[in-house]
Amino acid sequence: MGPCLVRFIGATLPCVDDFPKNEKVDVVVRPEDIKLSLELGDVNGKIITKVFKGIHYEYTVRIGKNELTVQSTIEYPLNDMVSVHIEPDAIHIMHKEFVTNIYSDAWLDDKNRLVIDDVHLEGVDVSQLVAGGSLDEEGYLYNSKGTKYDLKDADVIAEIPFGAIEISDDEGEGQFVGHIVEIIYKGDHSRLTIRTENDEDFVTNTPYSWNLDDQVSIAVDPSKIKIRIKGDIANYEA
């Protein structure tokens, strides 16, 4: 996000690494470096899984749309709300190389529409989730062996290449609306990062001139979106 501040898990946290403001980065935190407390604070989440590993507990904590893996020798109740604390020197930041936008918290609704940032996108090919995939008239997915899947509420990872995104100053042109938070000049084009109201980022290339903080619409070509199931596709067998 900026000098010695990084935004992830829906919060702005102090760190020890200094990066340019609004630069996209990868953030790595070891599970054992995350501290939990039942006394709620600035960053809070819900324990959604709990496994005893012999010498420690391993938790999955959901914070908004994000999930953290946490290791602790302290036992906390499943489904309880906890606060999360990470010391600045436990946050490790690396440069992020972009070739496509990746959304790991996407999902499918009951009409097989891809949901990103609370927007339901029509026209995404869900048959790509299995080999030889096809859909019947009721919207069920079948693989080449005839196994049937019900994809309602299926968690997926979506990839949107830069070339699938067009931006416009007409807010009615696209499925999303955001403002430009970063412009990187690449010689014959610029790379833009557009951030929505819900803090979802879209990165794209453009030959046109834009200004920081311009509000734009984001039009995504659903035919160019790649998706893969998050977890085991067998969990969605009908």
Protein Blocks (a to p, Z undefined) as FASTA:
>chain_A
ZZhiaceehiacddfbdcdehiacdddddfklpccdfbdcfbccddfbdcdehjaccddd
dehjbccddddfbdcdehiacdddddfklpccdddddfbdcdfkbccdfkopaceehiac
ehiafklmpghiacdfkopacdfkopacdfehiacdddddfklpccdfbfklpmbdcddf
bdcdehjaccdddddfkopacddddfbdcdehiacdddddfklpccddehjfklmcZZ
